[in-house]
């Protein structure tokens, strides 16, 4: 193996380690975001995509739009163990705004964080594969020490 091949292999391994670290970090961030930074469900919803979560007890929310049919949305409770995100992605089926009422405490997240929720929903597998990439990439990105034979 030439020195160039060795450096290229180490760069690929380092890239795998970085991707693995990003997967683990994004998954953990998505898993804790709704608990730490979710906001109470708005009483008036503009129709922007929301991700709804609640604590341990499942809840029901009623969405009554100005124009369009009313819907009851089920929001599953968070599991007692683990870090997996369980919630409901809500996309508007109407134009304009809607009144929003829930039976209990429901948290809503919107905006760029919604991109990370699929990683949190598939948690342990994302975390496990990310940790594996991180570990293997880290081991193989380290420079090798050449051993000299002592005669």
C-alpha positions in Angstrom: 0.0 0.0 0.0 1.4 3.4 -0.9 1.3 6.4 1.3 -1.3 8.1 -0.9 -3.6 5.1 -0.6 -3.1 5.1 3.2 -4.0 8.7 3.5 -7.1 8.3 1.2 -8.3 5.4 3.3 -7.8 7.4 6.5 -9.8 10.3 5.1 -12.6 8.0 4.1 -12.6 6.5 7.6 -12.5 9.9 9.2 -15.5 11.0 7.0 -17.4 7.8 8.2 -16.6 8.8 11.8 -17.9 12.3 11.3 -21.1 11.1 9.6 -21.6 8.6 12.4 -21.1 11.3 15.0 -23.6 13.6 13.2 -26.2 10.8 13.0 -25.9 10.1 16.7 -26.0 13.8 17.6 -29.0 14.6 15.3 -30.9 11.6 16.6 -30.3 12.5 20.3 -31.2 16.1 19.6 -34.5 15.2 17.9 -35.3 12.8 20.7 -34.9 15.5 23.4 -36.0 18.6 21.5 -39.7 18.1 21.9 -39.3 17.7 25.7 -36.9 20.6 26.1 -38.0 23.1 23.6 -41.4 22.2 22.3 -44.1 24.9 22.7 -47.7 24.5 23.8 -50.0 23.8 20.9 -51.3 27.2 19.5 -55.0 28.0 20.0 -55.0 29.3 16.4 -53.1 27.3 13.8 -51.9 29.0 10.6 -51.5 25.7 8.8 -47.6 25.4 8.9 -46.5 21.8 9.4 -46.3 20.8 13.1 -44.9 17.8 15.0 -47.1 17.1 18.0 -45.8 15.2 21.1 -47.0 14.7 24.6 -45.7 13.1 27.8 -46.7 9.6 28.9 -50.5 10.0 28.4 -52.0 9.9 24.9 -54.0 13.0 24.0 -56.5 14.0 21.3 -56.6 17.3 19.5 -59.5 18.8 17.5 -58.6 21.0 14.5 -61.5 23.1 13.3 -60.6 25.0 10.1 -62.4 28.1 8.8 -62.8 26.3 5.5 -62.7 22.5 5.4 -63.6 19.5 7.5 -62.9 19.3 11.2 -60.5 16.5 12.3 -59.6 14.8 15.5 -55.8 14.1 15.8 -54.5 11.3 18.0 -51.1 12.2 19.7 -49.5 9.0 21.2 -47.9 9.1 24.6 -44.1 9.0 24.9 -42.7 5.6 26.0 -41.6 5.2 29.6 -38.1 4.0 28.5 -35.8 4.8 25.7 -35.1 8.0 23.8 -37.3 7.3 20.7 -39.5 10.2 19.6 -43.2 9.2 19.2 -45.6 11.9 17.9 -47.8 13.0 15.1 -46.7 15.0 12.0 -49.5 17.3 11.2 -49.8 18.8 7.7 -52.7 21.2 6.8 -55.5 19.8 4.7 -57.2 23.1 4.4 -56.5 26.7 3.4 -56.4 29.5 5.9 -56.3 29.1 9.6 -57.9 26.7 12.2 -58.9 26.6 15.8 -56.8 24.1 17.7 -57.9 22.4 21.0 -56.4 19.5 22.9 -57.6 17.3 25.8 -54.3 17.8 27.7 -50.8 19.1 27.4 -49.5 18.7 23.9 -46.2 20.2 22.6 -45.8 21.4 19.1 -42.6 21.9 17.1 -42.3 23.6 13.7 -39.6 25.0 11.4 -36.2 23.5 10.6 -36.2 21.0 13.5 -38.9 19.0 11.6 -36.1 17.7 9.4 -34.5 15.9 12.3 -37.6 14.1 13.6 -37.4 11.2 11.2 -34.0 10.4 12.8 -35.5 10.5 16.3 -38.5 8.3 15.3 -36.2 5.6 14.1 -33.9 5.7 17.1 -32.2 2.9 18.3 -31.2 1.9 14.7 -29.9 5.4 13.8 -28.0 5.6 17.0 -26.6 2.1 16.7 -25.5 2.5 13.0 -24.1 6.0 13.8 -22.1 4.7 16.7 -20.8 1.8 14.6 -19.7 4.3 11.8 -18.1 6.5 14.4 -16.2 3.6 16.1 -15.0 2.0 12.9 -14.2 5.3 11.3 -12.3 6.4 14.3 -10.2 3.2 14.5 -9.3 3.2 10.8 -8.6 7.0 10.6 -5.8 6.8 13.1 -2.3 6.7 11.5 -0.6 3.4 11.7 2.8 3.1 13.4 5.2 1.1 11.4 6.9 -1.7 13.3 10.5 -2.3 12.7 11.9 -5.7 13.3 14.7 -5.8 15.7 17.4 -8.2 14.7 
